Amino acid sequence: TLIKKLIDVTSLSKGGFYTEEIREGGKRVGFSLMTLDGKKSTLASIKIKSPYRVGKYSVDVDGFEAIGVEAIRKAMPTKELIIIDEIGKMELFSKKFRDVVIQALNTGRVVATI
């Protein structure tokens, strides 16, 4: 993805998260979230139960807040570049995410998002 290429080529100190498809048998079954400091969780999947849904995917809002939102919070005071992949329907179920994105945009640091 474009965000992963940016992560690879930039020399700026960076923090935040990006997402990747979870595939089984050639089919997409969900999305995983990876932080730039090595933490990983499932953002959404056809295999989990949640009241938060986008299409066939249930979204793990609590897990996203614990890993993804925390990665943004941790990056804000010390990193030159904050990666947020992405600001979409799944992520916007979280009020904590919406709030931390606004905070990140107000830091004066570079925020890279899709």
C-alpha positions as CSV (number, residue, x, y, z in Angstrom):
1,T,0.0,0.0,0.0
2,L,1.0,3.6,-0.4
3,I,1.2,4.1,3.4
4,K,3.6,1.1,3.8
5,K,5.8,2.5,1.1
6,L,5.9,5.8,2.9
7,I,6.8,4.0,6.1
8,D,9.7,2.3,4.3
9,V,11.1,5.3,2.5
10,T,10.9,8.1,5.1
11,S,13.7,8.8,7.5
12,L,11.4,10.8,9.8
13,S,10.7,9.3,13.3
14,K,7.2,7.8,13.0
15,G,4.5,6.2,15.0
16,G,0.9,5.1,14.5
17,F,-0.7,2.2,12.6
18,Y,-1.6,0.7,9.3
19,T,-4.1,-2.0,8.2
20,E,-3.8,-5.1,6.1
21,E,-6.2,-7.6,4.7
22,I,-6.6,-11.0,6.4
23,R,-6.9,-13.6,3.7
24,E,-7.8,-17.3,3.9
25,G,-8.1,-19.5,0.9
26,G,-7.7,-16.5,-1.4
27,K,-10.6,-14.7,0.1
28,R,-10.6,-11.6,2.3
29,V,-12.0,-12.5,5.8
30,G,-11.0,-9.4,7.7
31,F,-8.5,-6.7,8.4
32,S,-5.6,-6.6,10.8
33,L,-4.1,-3.6,12.4
34,M,-0.3,-3.2,12.9
35,T,1.4,-0.5,15.0
36,L,4.7,0.8,14.0
37,D,6.1,-0.4,17.3
38,G,5.1,-4.0,16.5
39,K,1.7,-4.6,18.1
40,K,-1.0,-6.4,16.1
41,S,-4.7,-7.0,16.5
42,T,-7.8,-7.8,14.4
43,L,-9.7,-4.7,13.4
44,A,-12.6,-6.5,11.7
45,S,-13.5,-10.0,10.7
46,I,-16.3,-12.2,9.5
47,K,-15.4,-14.5,12.5
48,I,-16.0,-12.1,15.4
49,K,-19.3,-10.9,16.9
50,S,-19.8,-7.1,17.3
51,P,-22.7,-4.7,17.1
52,Y,-20.4,-2.6,14.9
53,R,-20.6,-3.8,11.3
54,V,-19.4,-2.7,7.9
55,G,-20.8,-5.0,5.3
56,K,-20.0,-8.6,6.3
57,Y,-17.3,-7.5,8.7
58,S,-17.8,-7.1,12.5
59,V,-15.5,-4.4,14.0
60,D,-13.6,-4.9,17.2
61,V,-13.9,-1.3,18.5
62,D,-12.4,-2.1,22.0
63,G,-9.4,-3.8,20.5
64,F,-8.9,-1.0,18.0
65,E,-9.0,1.6,20.8
66,A,-6.5,-0.4,22.9
67,I,-4.0,-0.8,20.0
68,G,-4.7,1.7,17.3
69,V,-5.8,4.7,19.3
70,E,-3.0,4.1,21.8
71,A,-0.5,4.1,19.0
72,I,-1.6,7.5,17.8
73,R,-1.5,8.9,21.4
74,K,2.0,7.5,21.9
75,A,3.3,9.0,18.7
76,M,2.0,12.5,19.2
77,P,4.5,13.9,21.7
78,T,7.7,12.3,20.2
79,K,7.3,11.4,16.6
80,E,7.8,13.7,13.5
81,L,5.3,11.7,11.4
82,I,2.0,10.2,12.6
83,I,0.7,7.4,10.4
84,I,-3.1,6.7,10.5
85,D,-4.2,4.1,8.0
86,E,-7.0,4.7,7.7
87,I,-9.9,7.1,8.6
88,G,-12.8,5.0,7.4
89,K,-16.2,3.7,8.4
90,M,-14.7,0.9,10.6
91,E,-12.4,3.3,12.5
92,L,-15.0,6.0,12.9
93,F,-17.2,3.8,15.1
94,S,-14.8,4.8,17.9
95,K,-15.3,8.2,19.5
96,K,-11.8,7.9,21.1
97,F,-10.4,7.6,17.6
98,R,-12.2,10.6,16.3
99,D,-11.0,12.6,19.3
100,V,-7.4,11.5,19.0
101,V,-7.3,12.2,15.2
102,I,-8.3,15.8,15.9
103,Q,-5.6,16.0,18.6
104,A,-3.0,14.6,16.2
105,L,-4.0,17.2,13.5
106,N,-3.6,19.9,16.1
107,T,0.0,18.9,17.1
108,G,1.7,20.6,14.2
109,R,3.3,17.3,13.3
110,V,2.9,15.7,9.9
111,V,0.0,13.3,9.8
112,A,-0.2,10.8,6.9
113,T,-3.6,9.1,6.4
114,I,-5.8,7.7,3.8
